Each structure stands twice: as C-alpha cells, then as structure tokens.
C-alpha cells in the first residue's frame, strides 16, 4: 500500500499560511492582538500540511469568511441602525471573531483553498485517506 503524494494546494496553502503567520507574529511584536491570528494561521498550516482535521479547517475558514462579510455589511450599510442594533458593539464582535479565525490574511487564502476543496477530488481524497476513511491507494506495478 502506498500513500498518495501531497497535493499542490496543500503544499502551497501550507507555505502561504506559514508565511502569513510569521508576518502576523511580527505584527504582534508591535500590537499584541496580532499574535492570535498568527497562532491560528500556524494551526491552519499544520492541519493542511498533515492532511487531518478537514472539518475543522473548513469550519474555521468559513467562519472567517462569514465574519468578514458580516463586518463589512455592518460597517458599510445601515443594517445595524435599521434593526436597532448597537453598530459598534456588533462590529467589535465580528472583528474579534475575524481575528480569532485567522484575520484578513486567512480570508484571502481561504477563497482559493475552499474552491480547491470543493472542486478537486484528489485534494479532498487526500484528507480522507489521511484520516483512514478513504479507500487505500494501491500502486500498480508492472
């Protein structure tokens, strides 16, 4: 039995996550709040590189995207005033959630990564093989 090679989106995504994490950690030396997104980006890179935790990876990336969209919707529209909600409190919650799930760099990386997970059977199959739920890959020898 032979394990499949690591797919290109996993390699590239992991490297970009680590580079983004190092940048966020460097920003954390100036403003300590950026340590949290840096740590989250390192965890996402580890999950992606190891091929484990697909559900966690997808959930964090989708939550990051959702919090960014809601944050922008709250700040750029009059939705909070229309619903009689405290605009700054709601925006603060969305900002904290966005930073907790990796921040703006994770949001940019999440778009092509989530598309790859949806469209590429080999990428998703690599995650299922790593968790033991997929069929074993047998190498054909002649």
N, C-alpha and C positions, 0 to 999 in steps of 0.2 A: 504494500500500500504506500502510496506516495502522496504527499500533501501538495496542493496547488500552490503556485507561486503567488506572492503578494501582488494584488492588482495595482496598476498605476495610480488610480485615485487614492488608494490607501497610502502609498508611498508619498505622493505629492502632498496630499492633505495633512499627513503627519508632520512633514517637514515645515509646511506653512504654519501649522498650528504651533509648533515649537518656536519658530522664528517670531511669530506674533506674541507668544508667551514671554519670550525674552524681552521683546520691546515693551510689553505691558509691565513686566517686572522692573525694567529700567525706569519706566514712568513711575513705578511705585516707590522708587528712591526719592522722588520729589513730592509725590502725593500718595500716601499710604493706601488709599482706597483702590489703587490700580493693582495691588497685589492679588486681590480676589479674582479679577478676570484673568490675570496671568496664571494663577493656580488652576483655574477652571480650564484654560486653554491647554495646559500641560496634561490634565486628566483626559481631555478630549483627544489629545495626540496619542496618549498611551492606549486608550480604548481603540482608536482607529488602527494604530500600528499592530496591536496584539490580535485584533480581529474578534474581540469579545465585547459584550455589552451593547449590541446593536440597538436594543430597545432604549437603553439609557442615552446612547449617543443621539438617536433620532429625537427623543423627547427633549433633551437639553437644547438641541439646535432648533427645533420647532418652537419651544418656549422662548428662545432668544429672538426668533423672527417675530413671534406674536407680540412680545413686549415692545419691540422696536416699532412695529406698526401701530400699536395702541398708544405709545408715547407720542409718535408723530401726529396721530389723529387727535389726541388731546391738546397738543400744543398748537397745531395749525388750523384747527377748526373750532367752532363754537359749541362743540358737542357737550362739553362739561357744563357750560352755562345753560344750555338747553335742557339738560337733565337735572339741573340744580345740584351739581356735584362740586366739591371743592377742587378746583382745577390744579392748584399747586400740590395738594396732597396726593391726588391721583397720579400726576406726572412724576412726583417723587417716588411713589411706589413702583411705577413702571420703569423708572431709571434704575432703581436698586435691583429690580428683577433682571433687567437687561445686563447690568454689570455682573450680577451673580452668575449668569449663564454665559459669560464669556465676553460681553461687551461688543463694541462695534466691529472689531476685527473678526470675531466669531460670526457675526451676522453676514459679513461679506463672504467669508469662506463657506458658510453654510449653504448658500444658494447653489453653487455648482456641485457641492458634495451631496446634498439631498437629491438633486436631479440625477446624479450618477447612481445613487442608491435605488432610485425608482426605475431607471431605465436599463441599467446594466445587470444582467442576471449573474454574471461571473462575480461582480463585486458583492452582491447580496449573498451569493452562494458561498463566497469565501468566509463570510461571517457565520453562516450556518454550519459550514464544515468545521470551523474553529470551535464552535460550541458543542459539536458532536451530534447535532440533529440532522445533518445532511448525510446523503449517501457518500460512502467513501469513494475517493477518486482513485481509479486503478490505472496505472500506466501500462499502455500497450507496448509489448516488446515483440520484436520480430527477429 
